[in-house]
Amino acid sequence: MPDARSSPKKLSGLPAIGLLAAGAALALAFGRFSYGVLLPAIRDDLGISNTLAGTLGTVNVTAYLAGAVLAGLATARFRLLVIARIGFALSLSGLGLAAFASGPWTLGVSLLLTGVGGAFIWIPTPAIAADAARPDQRRMAVALMSSGIGVGIVFTGQLSGLVRSTLGDTSWRVVYQVQAALGLLLVAATVTLINHHQDQPTQTHSQLGGLATLRQMRGWAPITFCYASFGFMYLLIVAFLTTKLEDDNNWTSSRASLAFTLIGLAVVFGGPTFIKISEKTGSRKALMLAFTFWALLVLTAIPGWTTPTLVASVGIGLTFAGVPALVTVYIVENTSLDTYGPSYAAATLAFGLAQMLSPQVGGYLADLTGSFTTNFALSAAFALTGTLAASRLPNQEALMAR
């Protein structure tokens, strides 16, 4: 049988990057963020509290954390492309299960599958995308992965608004049914057409999913802290924005979906925008700007005034994509092909730990205070810790040949 990696039908360049970006949308926009925009409908249909709703969100991000550990260990035995394919299978299975979930237990299992699958897709995808691009386009190739997530969020927001407004809140499963169908087509195309020029696994064996390898990277501590700060601060907003606007500010479901859609539209441009900024200022200043900008934006959205909130949603989307793009590019450029997988997996472990706490804390605070205002204030505070961490990064990154 001929080696599939030498097949002339495999994609490269922009077509490959575009398909990988769609895979990122499946991993995160469908597998994770759909739950946030559908949360009011899911909560009311299943009759669950905000605390239990937050717990279900925690299941997803805890599974992502476990997936990060497993993906880091898997890089020693499997090629990055194989790890991504396993992730596609898990994410697609989770979406299919959510499409017919009859209660919180079934939905929890589906969120567990999409959580693990999301980590298995997201950790190897930036390196695969960078390898598909010309050397001078690798930073932008990584940034376009977040653009794919943005397109997926826009699609999810619009689909959710349409389904809920026409079929009612009990129809939230229809959103997952559509996503599962699209995901099946996407997975088939990705498995058939995407290649990665990695002949063998890294053979790097380290504890905690790559921590020893990560610690060899210049600036590993502040960049990891930046990623952890982001993990906690963003879910307090993205997971609860729609619910806050509907519950606290009396927005209609369609107007709340518009805010979520604006975030998604901005995410499309956020990664490339902040990568361009970093090319002018360096990663340190670009990350400091992004974290500080986030704090100002979420405070602006607290009162729920229509125009300021919609404008803030655009800025939140830009920053939401910008921070992980900057973190990922920093790690890609300061590691080799052999050390990237375990290093990024270890950084994602810190990110995942923060994510695991965020929705549970957010749901508990909402039930405790009867409002989501505290969530937004806490998100702003953690953003400022990210600003402080970013200020400790080296002024100039040591770019390493890939």
C-alpha positions as CSV (number, residue, x, y, z in Angstrom):
1,M,0.0,0.0,0.0
2,P,1.5,3.4,-0.9
3,D,2.3,5.9,1.9
4,A,-0.7,8.2,2.3
5,R,1.6,11.0,3.3
6,S,3.1,11.0,-0.2
7,S,-0.3,11.2,-1.9
8,P,-0.5,14.1,-4.5
9,K,-4.1,14.7,-3.4
10,K,-3.0,16.1,-0.1
11,L,-3.6,19.8,0.5
12,S,-0.9,22.4,1.3
13,G,-0.7,26.2,1.7
14,L,-3.9,28.2,2.1
15,P,-6.4,25.4,1.3
16,A,-4.8,23.2,4.0
17,I,-4.7,26.1,6.5
18,G,-8.4,26.8,5.8
19,L,-9.4,23.2,6.4
20,L,-7.4,23.1,9.6
21,A,-9.1,26.3,10.7
22,A,-12.5,24.7,10.1
23,G,-11.2,21.8,12.3
24,A,-10.5,24.4,15.0
25,A,-14.1,25.5,14.7
26,L,-15.3,22.0,15.2
27,A,-13.1,21.6,18.3
28,L,-13.9,24.8,20.1
29,A,-16.7,26.8,18.5
30,F,-19.0,23.7,18.2
31,G,-17.6,21.5,20.9
32,R,-17.3,24.1,23.6
33,F,-18.8,27.5,22.9
34,S,-22.2,26.2,21.6
35,Y,-23.0,25.3,25.2
36,G,-22.5,28.9,26.3
37,V,-24.8,30.4,23.7
38,L,-27.4,27.7,24.3
39,L,-27.2,27.8,28.1
40,P,-30.4,29.7,28.8
41,A,-32.4,27.3,26.6
42,I,-30.7,24.2,28.0
43,R,-31.1,25.4,31.6
44,D,-34.8,26.1,31.2
45,D,-35.6,23.0,29.2
46,L,-33.8,20.7,31.5
47,G,-34.9,22.6,34.7
48,I,-31.4,22.9,36.2
49,S,-29.8,25.6,38.3
50,N,-27.0,28.0,37.4
51,T,-24.7,26.0,39.6
52,L,-25.5,22.7,37.8
53,A,-25.2,24.5,34.5
54,G,-21.8,25.7,35.6
55,T,-20.9,22.2,36.6
56,L,-21.7,20.9,33.2
57,G,-19.4,23.6,31.8
58,T,-16.8,22.4,34.2
59,V,-17.1,18.9,32.9
60,N,-16.2,20.2,29.4
61,V,-13.2,22.2,30.5
62,T,-12.0,19.4,33.0
63,A,-12.1,17.0,30.1
64,Y,-10.1,19.5,28.1
65,L,-7.6,19.6,30.9
66,A,-7.4,15.8,30.9
67,G,-7.1,15.9,27.1
68,A,-4.1,18.2,27.4
69,V,-2.3,15.8,29.7
70,L,-3.1,12.8,27.4
71,A,-2.1,14.7,24.3
72,G,1.2,15.7,25.9
73,L,1.9,12.1,26.7
74,A,0.7,11.0,23.2
75,T,3.3,13.1,21.4
76,A,5.9,10.6,22.5
77,R,4.2,7.8,20.7
78,F,2.1,9.2,18.0
79,R,2.5,11.8,15.2
80,L,0.7,15.1,15.7
81,L,-1.6,14.3,12.8
82,V,-2.7,11.1,14.4
83,I,-3.4,12.9,17.7
84,A,-5.6,15.4,15.8
85,R,-7.5,12.6,14.0
86,I,-8.3,11.0,17.4
87,G,-9.6,14.4,18.5
88,F,-11.9,14.7,15.5
89,A,-13.4,11.3,16.3
90,L,-14.0,12.2,19.9
91,S,-15.5,15.7,19.2
92,L,-17.8,14.3,16.5
93,S,-19.0,11.6,18.9
94,G,-19.7,14.3,21.5
95,L,-21.7,16.5,19.2
96,G,-23.7,13.5,18.0
97,L,-24.6,12.5,21.6
98,A,-25.5,16.1,22.5
99,A,-27.9,16.2,19.5
100,F,-30.1,13.7,21.3
101,A,-29.3,14.4,24.9
102,S,-32.3,13.6,27.1
103,G,-31.0,15.1,30.4
104,P,-28.0,16.6,32.2
105,W,-26.2,13.3,32.5
106,T,-26.2,12.6,28.8
107,L,-25.3,16.1,28.0
108,G,-22.5,15.9,30.5
109,V,-21.0,12.8,28.7
110,S,-21.2,14.6,25.4
111,L,-19.4,17.7,26.9
112,L,-16.8,15.3,28.3
113,L,-16.1,13.9,24.8
114,T,-15.9,17.2,23.1
115,G,-13.6,18.5,25.9
116,V,-11.1,15.7,25.4
117,G,-11.5,15.9,21.6
118,G,-11.0,19.7,21.6
119,A,-7.6,19.4,23.3
120,F,-6.5,16.6,20.9
121,I,-7.4,18.8,18.0
122,W,-6.2,22.2,19.2
123,I,-2.8,21.2,20.6
124,P,-1.3,19.7,17.3
125,T,-3.3,21.9,14.9
126,P,-1.1,25.1,15.1
127,A,2.1,23.2,14.3
128,I,0.4,21.3,11.5
129,A,-0.9,24.7,10.0
130,A,2.6,26.3,10.4
131,D,4.2,23.4,8.6
132,A,1.7,23.8,5.7
133,A,2.7,27.5,5.2
134,R,5.8,29.2,3.8
135,P,8.3,30.2,6.5
136,D,7.4,33.9,6.2
137,Q,3.6,33.0,6.7
138,R,3.8,30.7,9.7
139,R,2.8,33.4,12.3
140,M,-0.3,34.2,10.2
141,A,-1.1,30.6,9.6
142,V,-1.3,30.0,13.4
143,A,-3.4,33.2,13.8
144,L,-5.9,31.9,11.2
145,M,-6.7,29.0,13.5
146,S,-8.5,31.4,15.8
147,S,-10.2,32.9,12.8
148,G,-11.7,29.5,12.1
149,I,-13.1,29.5,15.6
150,G,-14.6,32.9,15.0
151,V,-16.4,31.7,11.9
152,G,-17.7,28.8,13.9
153,I,-18.9,31.1,16.7
154,V,-20.7,33.3,14.2
155,F,-22.4,30.3,12.7
156,T,-23.4,29.0,16.1
157,G,-24.7,32.3,17.3
158,Q,-26.9,32.8,14.2
159,L,-28.1,29.2,14.1
160,S,-29.0,29.4,17.8
161,G,-30.9,32.6,17.4
162,L,-32.8,31.3,14.4
163,V,-33.7,27.9,16.0
164,R,-34.7,29.4,19.3
165,S,-36.8,32.1,17.8
166,T,-38.7,29.8,15.4
167,L,-38.8,26.5,17.3
168,G,-38.6,27.6,20.9
169,D,-36.1,26.8,23.7
170,T,-36.8,23.1,23.7
171,S,-35.3,22.9,20.2
172,W,-31.7,23.5,21.3
173,R,-30.7,20.0,20.3
174,V,-31.4,21.0,16.6
175,V,-28.3,23.2,16.8
176,Y,-26.1,20.2,17.8
177,Q,-27.7,18.0,15.2
178,V,-26.8,20.5,12.4
179,Q,-23.2,20.8,13.9
180,A,-22.8,17.0,14.0
181,A,-23.8,16.7,10.3
182,L,-21.4,19.4,9.3
183,G,-18.7,17.9,11.5
184,L,-19.0,14.6,9.8
185,L,-18.3,16.2,6.4
186,L,-15.4,18.2,7.9
187,V,-13.8,15.2,9.5
188,A,-14.0,13.2,6.3
189,A,-12.3,16.0,4.3
190,T,-9.6,16.5,7.0
191,V,-8.7,12.8,7.2
192,T,-8.6,12.5,3.4
193,L,-6.8,15.8,2.5
194,I,-4.6,16.9,5.4
195,N,-0.9,15.9,5.7
196,H,1.9,16.7,8.1
197,H,5.5,16.2,7.4
198,Q,6.5,14.5,10.7
199,D,8.1,11.1,10.1
200,Q,8.0,9.9,13.7
201,P,6.8,10.9,17.2
202,T,9.0,13.2,19.3
203,Q,10.1,10.4,21.6
204,T,10.1,13.0,24.4
205,H,9.1,11.4,27.7
206,S,8.4,13.9,30.5
207,Q,6.2,14.2,33.5
208,L,3.0,16.2,33.7
209,G,2.4,16.1,30.0
210,G,5.6,17.9,29.0
211,L,6.4,20.2,31.9
212,A,10.1,19.4,31.8
213,T,10.3,20.2,28.1
214,L,8.3,23.4,28.5
215,R,10.7,24.6,31.3
216,Q,13.6,24.6,28.8
217,M,11.8,27.3,26.8
218,R,12.8,31.0,27.3
219,G,10.1,32.9,29.1
220,W,8.2,29.7,29.9
221,A,6.9,30.9,33.3
222,P,5.3,34.2,32.3
223,I,3.8,32.9,29.1
224,T,2.3,29.9,31.0
225,F,0.8,32.3,33.6
226,C,-0.6,34.5,30.8
227,Y,-2.3,31.4,29.3
228,A,-3.7,30.4,32.7
229,S,-5.0,33.9,33.4
230,F,-6.7,33.9,30.0
231,G,-8.3,30.5,30.7
232,F,-10.0,31.7,33.9
233,M,-11.0,35.2,32.6
234,Y,-12.5,34.4,29.2
235,L,-15.0,31.7,30.3
236,L,-16.5,34.0,32.9
237,I,-17.6,36.1,29.9
238,V,-18.1,33.7,27.0
239,A,-19.9,31.0,29.0
240,F,-22.3,33.5,30.7
241,L,-22.6,36.5,28.4
242,T,-25.9,35.4,26.8
243,T,-27.4,34.4,30.1
244,K,-26.4,37.6,31.8
245,L,-27.9,39.8,29.1
246,E,-31.1,37.9,29.2
247,D,-31.4,37.5,33.0
248,D,-29.8,40.7,34.3
249,N,-30.5,43.1,31.5
250,N,-33.7,41.8,30.0
251,W,-32.4,41.3,26.5
252,T,-34.3,39.2,24.1
253,S,-32.8,35.9,23.0
254,S,-32.3,37.3,19.5
255,R,-30.5,40.4,20.8
256,A,-28.3,38.4,23.1
257,S,-27.4,36.1,20.2
258,L,-26.4,39.2,18.3
259,A,-23.9,40.1,21.0
260,F,-22.5,36.5,20.8
261,T,-22.4,36.7,17.0
262,L,-20.5,40.0,17.1
263,I,-17.9,38.3,19.3
264,G,-17.6,35.6,16.7
265,L,-17.2,38.0,13.9
266,A,-14.5,39.8,15.7
267,V,-12.7,36.5,16.6
268,V,-12.2,36.0,12.8
269,F,-10.0,39.1,12.7
270,G,-8.6,39.0,16.3
271,G,-5.7,36.6,15.8
272,P,-4.3,38.3,12.6
273,T,-4.8,41.8,14.2
274,F,-2.9,41.0,17.3
275,I,-0.2,39.1,15.4
276,K,0.3,42.2,13.3
277,I,0.5,44.3,16.5
278,S,3.1,41.9,17.9
279,E,5.2,42.2,14.7
280,K,5.5,45.9,15.5
281,T,5.8,45.9,19.3
282,G,6.8,42.3,20.2
283,S,4.8,39.7,22.0
284,R,5.3,41.2,25.5
285,K,3.7,44.6,24.7
286,A,1.0,43.0,22.5
287,L,-0.1,40.7,25.3
288,M,0.0,43.5,27.9
289,L,-2.3,45.6,25.6
290,A,-4.7,42.6,25.0
291,F,-5.1,41.8,28.7
292,T,-5.6,45.5,29.7
293,F,-8.1,46.0,26.8
294,W,-10.1,43.0,28.0
295,A,-10.4,44.4,31.5
296,L,-11.8,47.7,30.2
297,L,-14.2,45.9,27.8
298,V,-15.9,43.6,30.3
299,L,-16.4,46.5,32.8
300,T,-18.0,48.4,30.0
301,A,-20.5,45.6,29.4
302,I,-21.6,45.2,33.0
303,P,-24.5,47.8,32.8
304,G,-25.9,46.1,29.7
305,W,-26.5,49.3,27.8
306,T,-27.2,48.2,24.2
307,T,-24.7,50.2,22.1
308,P,-21.7,50.1,24.6
309,T,-22.3,46.3,25.2
310,L,-22.4,45.5,21.4
311,V,-19.3,47.6,20.9
312,A,-17.6,45.9,23.8
313,S,-18.6,42.5,22.3
314,V,-16.6,43.3,19.2
315,G,-13.5,44.2,21.3
316,I,-14.0,41.1,23.5
317,G,-14.0,39.0,20.3
318,L,-10.8,40.6,19.0
319,T,-9.0,40.0,22.3
320,F,-10.5,36.6,22.8
321,A,-8.8,35.5,19.7
322,G,-5.7,37.6,20.1
323,V,-4.4,36.3,23.4
324,P,-4.3,32.6,22.5
325,A,-2.8,33.4,19.1
326,L,0.0,35.4,20.7
327,V,0.6,32.7,23.3
328,T,0.6,29.9,20.6
329,V,2.9,31.8,18.2
330,Y,5.3,32.5,21.1
331,I,5.6,28.8,21.9
332,V,5.8,27.8,18.2
333,E,8.6,30.2,17.6
334,N,10.5,29.3,20.7
335,T,10.4,25.5,20.3
336,S,11.4,22.9,17.7
337,L,9.2,20.4,16.0
338,D,10.3,17.8,18.5
339,T,9.7,20.0,21.6
340,Y,6.5,21.9,20.5
341,G,4.0,19.1,21.2
342,P,4.9,18.4,24.9
343,S,5.7,22.1,25.5
344,Y,2.3,23.4,24.3
345,A,0.5,20.5,26.0
346,A,2.1,21.5,29.3
347,A,1.2,25.2,28.8
348,T,-2.3,24.1,27.9
349,L,-2.4,22.1,31.2
350,A,-2.2,25.4,33.1
351,F,-4.8,26.9,30.8
352,G,-7.0,23.9,31.4
353,L,-6.7,24.1,35.2
354,A,-7.9,27.7,35.1
355,Q,-10.8,26.8,32.8
356,M,-11.8,23.9,35.0
357,L,-12.5,26.4,37.9
358,S,-14.0,29.2,35.9
359,P,-17.5,28.0,35.0
360,Q,-18.1,26.4,38.4
361,V,-17.1,29.6,40.2
362,G,-19.2,31.7,37.8
363,G,-22.3,29.6,38.2
364,Y,-21.9,29.5,42.0
365,L,-21.4,33.3,42.2
366,A,-24.5,33.8,40.0
367,D,-26.7,31.8,42.3
368,L,-25.1,33.4,45.4
369,T,-25.6,37.0,44.3
370,G,-28.5,36.6,41.9
371,S,-26.5,38.4,39.2
372,F,-23.6,37.8,36.8
373,T,-22.0,41.2,37.6
374,T,-19.5,39.6,40.0
375,N,-18.4,37.3,37.2
376,F,-17.6,40.2,34.9
377,A,-15.7,42.1,37.6
378,L,-13.7,39.0,38.5
379,S,-12.8,38.5,34.8
380,A,-11.5,42.0,34.6
381,A,-9.3,41.4,37.7
382,F,-7.8,38.3,36.3
383,A,-7.1,40.1,33.0
384,L,-4.9,42.5,34.9
385,T,-3.0,39.6,36.4
386,G,-2.3,38.6,32.8
387,T,-1.0,42.1,32.1
388,L,1.4,41.8,34.9
389,A,2.6,38.3,33.8
390,A,3.1,39.6,30.2
391,S,5.3,42.4,31.5
392,R,7.7,39.7,32.7
393,L,8.3,38.2,29.2
394,P,11.6,38.7,27.4
395,N,11.7,41.8,25.2
396,Q,12.8,39.8,22.2
397,E,11.9,36.2,21.4
398,A,14.6,33.8,20.3
399,L,13.2,32.6,17.0
400,M,14.0,29.0,16.3
401,A,14.1,27.3,12.9
402,R,11.4,24.8,12.4
